Amino acid sequence: MTSLQSYHTFSLPSGCESLIVITDPHALVELDFSRPFFLIGEGSNTIFLEDYAGTVIKLATLGVDIEQQDDDYIVTVAAGENWHQLVTKLLDNGIDGLENLALIPGTVGAAPVQNIGAYGVEVSQFITAVRGFDIAERRFTTLTNAECEFGYRDSVFKHRLKDKFVITEVTLTLPKRWQPTLSYGPLQSLSDTATAQQICEAVIVTRNSKLPDPATLANAGSFFKNPVVDRAFAAQLQSKFPEMPAFDVDNDHVKLAAGWLIDKAGLKGCHRGAIRVYEKQALVLVHSGGSTGEDLTQLVSHIQQTVWQKFAVLLEHEVRLITKHGECQLQSVECHENA
């Protein structure tokens, strides 16, 4: 059994039958995918709750190619590249657009799976192609943006292509005519003349003030999705809780702040074993060492039930949770009317 504790940032004691590190995408052709397997990048959005009965494949491919066109920059990036380092590298080269997504942990290959987003921007706005290895066809193929079926923290890689497609590179198109996105949170206080570098710095300061460094306090970043509810239901909630933040999604739906709901439910600091709701940001769960997957599942269940009882809002975890036989979805609330 190979230890996985250092391969996921929540650092629960866990292992797997074997671990394979891929530095050349063509090595995927030689792998036996008939046995249970799970793909990881930096393990920043994945928690192994217990020993995994299969092979863990870590994508560690590197490479960034930048092509300049008349109106855009076309940036093709290997799946194993660190996301934040890509953002800062592009900004240093005068290529703007990804600054709102600074300091999001993980690899470039994980970004399309989760459709990472922050401060009013989602990575799907820039993705033009995702290339990868089709396991069933045993060949490499390229998907368009539309074929990725992006949604809020969602994509085809979590559904129809789950465990069937290994992302090896992502192509981004970044317009030269850059426009800042300053509509969310602390960025609203910035001037309309703020540069992309200034926005990036503001995002970094904000994230560092709320999110602990996994190197010093184990965590998996934002643990829960911000729930999307219908507008009428949100209005009912705001009549009871006027200070409740809500953000427009479309004509019929709004997005609520999961961290606010957890905080308002009095759950900051709540713990099971050495796992607790982080005091500076209720959207984050932290692990100070020595706990197990059972402690985590108990805490998640308690948070879901408490928030449901107070707000009738269903919280879903954003982090991928892996058991002995694969990914699981923790859901301790039976009522789903407003989810």
C-alpha positions in Angstrom: 0.0 0.0 0.0 1.4 3.4 -1.1 0.7 6.3 1.2 -1.5 9.1 -0.2 -1.3 11.5 2.8 1.2 13.8 1.0 -0.7 13.6 -2.3 -3.8 15.4 -1.2 -3.8 18.7 0.7 -6.3 17.7 3.3 -3.7 15.1 4.4 -5.9 12.4 5.9 -4.1 9.1 6.5 -4.8 7.0 3.4 -3.2 4.9 0.8 -3.6 3.1 -2.6 -2.6 -0.1 -4.1 -0.3 1.6 -6.6 0.7 5.1 -7.6 1.8 6.1 -11.2 3.2 9.5 -12.0 2.8 10.6 -15.6 5.3 13.1 -17.0 4.7 12.2 -20.7 1.1 12.0 -21.9 1.9 9.3 -24.4 2.6 7.0 -21.4 -1.2 6.9 -20.9 -1.4 4.6 -24.0 0.5 1.9 -22.1 -1.6 2.0 -18.9 -4.2 -0.7 -18.0 -7.4 1.2 -17.4 -9.5 -2.0 -16.8 -8.6 -2.0 -13.1 -10.0 0.7 -10.7 -8.1 4.0 -11.1 -8.4 7.6 -9.9 -6.7 10.7 -11.5 -5.2 13.5 -9.5 -3.2 16.6 -10.1 -2.0 18.4 -6.9 -4.8 16.8 -4.8 -6.1 20.2 -3.7 -9.7 19.5 -4.5 -9.6 15.8 -3.6 -9.8 14.0 -0.2 -9.1 10.3 0.2 -11.4 9.3 3.1 -9.8 5.9 3.4 -7.4 3.5 1.6 -8.3 3.4 -2.2 -8.5 -0.1 -3.7 -6.9 0.7 -7.0 -4.3 2.8 -8.8 -3.9 6.5 -8.4 -2.5 8.3 -11.5 -0.9 11.6 -10.9 -0.6 13.9 -14.0 2.7 15.8 -13.8 3.1 16.9 -17.4 4.6 20.4 -18.0 4.7 22.9 -20.8 3.2 26.3 -21.8 3.0 27.4 -25.4 1.9 31.0 -26.2 0.8 32.0 -29.7 0.1 35.7 -30.5 -2.7 36.5 -33.0 -4.1 39.8 -34.1 -6.7 40.1 -31.4 -5.9 37.2 -29.0 -3.3 35.2 -27.3 -3.7 31.4 -27.7 -2.2 29.7 -24.7 -1.9 25.9 -24.7 -0.9 24.4 -21.3 0.0 20.9 -20.1 -2.3 19.4 -17.5 0.3 19.2 -14.8 1.2 22.9 -14.7 0.3 24.7 -11.5 -2.7 27.0 -12.1 -1.6 30.0 -10.0 1.9 29.9 -11.5 0.2 30.0 -15.0 -1.8 33.1 -14.0 1.2 35.0 -12.8 3.4 33.9 -15.7 0.9 35.2 -18.2 0.5 38.5 -16.3 4.3 38.9 -16.2 4.2 38.5 -20.0 1.5 41.2 -20.4 -1.3 38.7 -21.0 -4.4 39.6 -18.9 -7.7 37.9 -18.2 -7.1 35.3 -15.6 -6.3 37.7 -12.7 -9.6 37.0 -10.9 -8.7 33.4 -10.7 -5.3 33.9 -9.0 -4.3 31.7 -6.1 -6.9 29.0 -6.9 -5.0 25.8 -5.9 -4.5 22.9 -8.2 -3.3 22.1 -11.7 -4.4 23.3 -15.1 -5.8 19.9 -16.0 -8.2 20.1 -13.0 -9.5 23.5 -13.9 -11.9 22.4 -16.7 -13.3 19.5 -14.6 -14.4 21.8 -11.8 -14.9 24.8 -14.1 -13.0 26.8 -11.5 -14.3 30.3 -10.8 -13.9 33.3 -8.5 -15.0 36.9 -8.3 -17.3 36.8 -11.2 -15.1 34.9 -13.6 -15.1 31.2 -14.7 -12.3 29.5 -16.6 -14.8 28.2 -19.1 -15.0 31.8 -20.5 -11.5 31.4 -21.9 -11.3 27.7 -22.7 -11.4 27.0 -26.4 -10.2 23.4 -26.4 -9.4 20.5 -24.0 -7.2 17.7 -25.3 -7.0 14.3 -23.7 -6.8 10.6 -23.9 -10.1 8.8 -24.7 -9.8 5.6 -22.6 -12.4 3.5 -24.6 -11.0 4.6 -28.0 -7.4 4.4 -26.8 -6.6 7.6 -28.6 -6.0 11.3 -28.1 -8.8 13.6 -29.0 -9.7 17.3 -28.7 -13.0 18.7 -27.3 -14.4 22.1 -28.1 -15.8 24.4 -25.4 -19.3 23.4 -26.2 -18.4 19.7 -26.0 -17.1 20.3 -22.5 -20.7 21.1 -21.3 -19.6 23.6 -18.7 -21.9 24.7 -15.9 -21.5 26.2 -12.5 -18.6 24.2 -10.9 -19.5 21.5 -13.5 -18.5 20.0 -16.8 -18.9 16.8 -18.9 -15.8 15.5 -17.1 -17.9 15.0 -14.0 -20.6 13.2 -15.8 -20.6 11.5 -19.2 -16.8 11.5 -19.5 -16.0 10.8 -15.9 -13.4 8.0 -15.7 -13.4 7.9 -19.5 -11.2 10.8 -20.5 -7.8 11.9 -19.2 -7.2 15.7 -19.7 -3.6 16.2 -21.0 -3.7 19.9 -22.1 -6.0 22.9 -22.1 -6.1 25.7 -24.7 -7.1 29.2 -23.5 -8.0 32.2 -25.7 -7.3 35.5 -24.0 -8.4 38.7 -25.8 -5.9 41.5 -26.2 -8.7 44.0 -25.6 -8.9 43.3 -21.9 -11.8 44.4 -19.7 -11.6 44.2 -15.9 -14.3 42.3 -13.9 -14.9 44.1 -10.7 -18.4 43.2 -9.8 -17.8 40.8 -6.9 -16.8 41.3 -3.3 -13.6 43.3 -2.5 -12.9 44.0 -6.1 -15.9 46.4 -6.1 -13.7 48.9 -4.2 -11.1 49.0 -6.9 -11.1 51.8 -9.5 -12.3 51.2 -13.0 -8.8 52.0 -14.1 -7.3 49.2 -12.0 -4.7 47.1 -13.9 -4.9 43.3 -14.2 -1.8 43.1 -11.9 -3.6 45.3 -9.3 -6.7 43.0 -9.5 -4.5 40.0 -9.1 -2.8 41.4 -6.0 -6.2 42.3 -4.5 -7.4 38.7 -5.1 -4.3 37.3 -3.5 -4.6 39.5 -0.4 -8.2 38.6 0.0 -7.7 34.9 -0.5 -4.7 34.9 1.9 -6.8 36.7 4.5 -9.5 34.0 4.4 -7.9 30.8 3.2 -5.1 29.0 5.1 -2.0 27.8 3.3 -2.3 24.0 3.0 1.4 23.7 3.7 0.9 25.0 7.2 -2.8 24.0 7.9 -4.2 21.1 5.8 -7.3 22.0 3.8 -8.9 21.5 0.4 -10.0 25.1 -0.3 -13.6 26.0 -0.6 -15.4 22.9 0.6 -19.0 23.6 -0.4 -20.6 24.9 -3.6 -22.5 28.2 -3.4 -26.1 26.9 -3.8 -28.2 28.1 -6.7 -31.9 28.6 -5.8 -35.0 30.0 -7.5 -35.5 33.7 -7.2 -38.8 33.5 -5.3 -37.3 31.3 -2.6 -34.3 33.6 -2.3 -36.7 36.5 -1.8 -38.4 34.6 1.0 -35.1 34.0 2.7 -34.1 37.7 2.3 -37.3 38.8 4.0 -36.1 36.8 7.1 -32.4 37.6 6.6 -32.1 41.0 4.9 -28.4 41.0 5.1 -28.1 37.7 3.2 -25.9 38.1 0.1 -27.3 36.8 -3.2 -26.0 37.1 -6.8 -27.9 36.9 -10.0 -27.4 33.8 -12.1 -30.2 34.2 -14.6 -33.8 35.5 -14.7 -35.1 32.7 -12.5 -32.2 31.8 -10.2 -29.8 33.4 -7.8 -26.6 32.1 -6.1 -26.3 32.2 -2.3 -23.1 32.3 -0.4 -22.5 29.0 1.3 -19.9 30.5 3.7 -22.4 33.0 4.9 -25.1 30.3 5.5 -22.6 28.2 7.5 -21.5 31.2 9.5 -25.0 32.4 10.2 -25.9 28.9 11.3 -23.3 29.3 14.1 -21.0 26.7 12.8 -17.6 28.5 12.7 -15.2 26.5 14.8 -17.5 23.5 14.9 -15.4 20.4 14.9 -15.2 16.6 14.8 -11.9 15.4 16.0 -9.1 17.6 14.5 -11.3 18.7 11.6 -13.2 22.0 12.0 -14.9 24.8 10.2 -12.2 27.5 9.7 -12.7 30.5 12.0 -11.7 33.0 9.3 -13.8 31.6 6.5 -16.7 29.2 7.1 -16.6 27.8 3.6 -13.3 26.1 4.4 -12.8 23.0 6.5 -9.3 22.5 8.0 -7.5 19.5 9.4 -4.9 20.1 12.2 -3.7 16.4 12.1 -4.7 13.0 13.4 -8.2 12.7 12.2 -9.9 10.2 9.9 -12.3 10.2 7.0 -15.1 9.3 9.5 -14.5 12.5 11.4 -14.9 14.5 8.1 -18.1 12.7 7.0 -19.6 13.4 10.4 -18.8 17.1 10.3 -20.1 17.4 6.7 -23.3 15.7 7.7 -23.7 18.0 10.7 -23.1 21.1 8.6 -25.6 20.0 5.9 -28.3 19.2 8.4 -27.9 22.4 10.4 -28.0 24.7 7.3 -31.0 22.8 6.0 -32.9 23.2 9.3 -32.2 26.9 9.5 -32.5 27.9 5.8 -34.1 24.9 3.9 -31.0 25.2 1.6 -29.2 22.0 0.5 -25.4 22.3 0.6 -23.3 20.1 -1.7 -19.6 19.6 -1.3 -17.4 20.9 -4.0 -14.4 18.8 -3.0 -14.2 15.3 -4.5 -14.4 12.7 -1.7 -12.8 9.3 -2.4 -13.7 6.1 -0.6 -12.2 2.6 -1.0 -14.1 2.0 -4.2 -14.2 5.5 -5.7 -15.9 8.9 -5.5 -18.9 9.4 -3.3 -21.4 12.2 -2.7 -22.3 12.9 0.9 -25.9 13.9 1.3 -27.5 13.7 4.7 -30.5 15.8 3.9 -33.6 14.1 2.4 -35.6 17.1 1.4 -34.6 18.6 -2.0 -37.3 21.1 -2.8 -35.1 24.1 -3.1 -31.9 22.5 -4.3 
